[in-house]
Amino acid sequence: MRTLSPLRGLCLVAIASTPLMAGADPGEQAIDRYCSGCHQAGGNDNGWSRISAQRKTPEGWDMTVARMQTMHGLELPLEARRDIVKFLADTRGLAPEESAPQRALIERRLNRIESFDHPSYQEMCARCHTGGRAQLQRRPLEEWERLVHFHVGQFQTIEYQAMARDRDWFELALDEIAPWLAETQGLESAAWDAWQAQDAVEPAGDWQLWGHWPGEGDFYADVTITAAEGEDAYALTLDGAFIDGRELDGEGQAIVYTGYEWRANLSLNGRDFRQVLDLSDARPAGRIFDDHDDAFGMRVEMAPREAATPGLTASLPASLKAGTRSRLVLLGQGLADGEIDLGEGVSVREVIERRDHRLVLDVEAAADLTPGWLPLAVGDVGADTLLAGYQAVDRLEVSPALGVARVGNQATPPVSGVFSALGYLGEGEDAIPLGRVPVRWSVAPWDEIAEHDEDAKYAGVMDAATGIFTPAGAGPNPMRRFNANSVGNLRVTASVEGQEAVQDEAQLIVTVQRWNNPPLR
């Protein structure tokens, strides 16, 4: 028998005397075996003290288990950790309505500006981590109060940090923040009760997926999902292409938590990615991203390859420029038969591929094309606001408006600055979105200080064609004053090709590495 150190033995006390329930869930058994030494089993809800009084995302529960290992010496096999997270996310997770406001955080969409209804929540809580991190939890008042005490006990300087010295942080946290969180994010909710009563989403089957890969272009793929060994485990294959015809293929493994939270590891064209999807909607959506460079990712949507109702669901690209020839991909259902009409001024030169769920066309837009929406018709299927035509771009919008990139090295990989430019036809509420339009990217110093420090020279390189900024290496730079890091404050400008006067700008802060990278920041 292995001898345990006093600290590491604390969370394993009473394991030998804790009976394992026959036929119980593996995660439930693992909690009884590894956690009940500190979290008392039983009670009115037949759960465990503290554990059963919380609900979280899969990432939230995984962070909790990791903290138990790091700070309390819990010895836990990897398989048991997975079982515990799966069980807790399934039985004490968040309903789709509850996670929806913070999907960007779950999908690691960076460069977001948060806002909250409480006047001091931002300063009290969201100065050390995102405010959304606490918004993805549900607890009763007693547990929110205990979380305040945990912060003071674990982070003893919290009351003396910035934005805490000018207020009674502890009193405000207990008397204002905890009650507000208990009221807005209490343990019990109608949404969670309703979701528990529903059947879990079954993702196995044939799907079509589409999105935009930064630096590569729009893409589409046929996705086949099959059940794999393990509870709610799946394997998937992707067979697709970019709209310029280059092949795209991949495969992956996934697990579904809480009945709708899809988490997958993917390999696309030989590159490793993570995938997060919300399966609760008829058209699942989410993000595929590089786990080492969160900024590099792509928003994607999926639809069943065999939908019950014929229709057009997507157009890649979203617009055609007058006087140009291009490849157009239409996705939907019921597209195999019938005449193809893309509106006045757009002719089909060649049908490259035609299936019931996809059309790949070589099209040409006339030089005198009338700007506006192009009514589409494929047999009996049509759409009036899916594809637009334009002579010139009236307005450009760069996102994010404020981006953060990070220098890096092999130990702490850099975080890129990834920008996109969307064009519009017209102004105001009636403006027609054109999607991504051809632009040229450039960077310049943001202000006089950045110009004096030559930030544009040292901070990194912007790809003029793709809008992807690659930060410089980490560490002191002997070429800079005081051997400073290659950080910077830059102005990012996108100019429409052929219409250089049509521009938009954004700010890019290039800063140092992030040393702490939890799933929810």
Secondary structure, DSSP 8 states (H G I E B T S, - for coil): -----HHHHGGGTTTTTS---TT--HHHHHHHHHTTTTS-EETTTTEETTGGG-EE-HHHHHHHHHHHHHHH-----HHHHHHHHHHHHHHS---HHHHGGGHHHHTT--S-----SSTTHHHHHTTTS-HHHHHTEE--HHHHHHHHHHHHHHSTTGGGSTTTTTTTHHHHIIIIIHHHHHHHS-S--HHHHHHHHS------EEEEEEEEETTTEEEEEEEEEEE-SSTTEEEEEEEEEETTS-EEEEEEEEEEETTTEEEEEEEETTEEEEEEEETTSSS-EEEEEETTEEEEEEEEEEEESS-SS-EEEEEESSEEETT-EEEEEEEEES-SSS-EE--TTEEEEEEEEEETTEEEEEEEE-TT--SEE--EEETTEEESSS-EEESS--EEEEE-SEEEEE-B-SSS--B-EE-EEEEEESSGGG-EEEEE--EEEEEEESSHHHHHTTHHHHSEEE-TTT-EEEE-BSS--TTSGGG--S-EEEEEEEEETTEEEEEEEEEEEEE-------S--
